[in-house]
């Protein structure tokens, strides 16, 4: 049995900073293929969403996983300045109320880009969000991920931020990840691509029906005033 997903470590200034990985579950092993979005800079959420959708069609994926916020905070939750999902996974970026409730402030442009990307994939291309009861179109899903939380959930030391990661750090992180999961990676994998692979493990398990290996952190997504609110961040469970 073969299950495929696309996983994205998102950036908004340059396509060269976006990691894209195709993860394939083949019996008991996971195969990884890496892609580079060769699109004109700066990235545009609609153009990038359309490129992802075309790549998903080409490879027959069950879903897309994206390291970036899918929507805004709901007005009344027990998380004061962020979505519940971000509170659960201890994300550094806090997505508050629209149109600009973001902390720290320098996350605003990235947040707007990511939310627009999810909007295009769900409302134009018909991908469903896990936990949303209304059918949006195809059976394919798109979900939010957070690689740092995935590292932690796997019991591994998280990869440092890109600017603080040395070549030795990257090599050591790849070795830890491969030893723990059995996933073999090319020696030329970049920081962004490794984060995409790590973030994609839980969505791949979800697509394969192994929901016991997945933790949905947060609250179910819903529509309010023309935008997505709350939503889940998908990470590996303690039984992964």
ABEGO torsion letter per residue (X at the ends): XBBBBBBBBBBAABAAABBBBBBBBBEABBBBBBBBBBBBOBBBAAAAAAAAAAAAAAAGBABBBBBEBABBBBABBABAABBAAAAAAGBABBBBBOAABBOBAAAAAAAAAAAAAAAAAAAAAGBBBBGBABBAEBABBBBBBBAAAAAAAAGBBBBBBAAABBAAAAAAAAAAAAAAAGBBBBAABBAAAAAAAAAAAAAAAAAAGBAAABBBBEBBBBBBGGBBBEEBBBBBBAAX
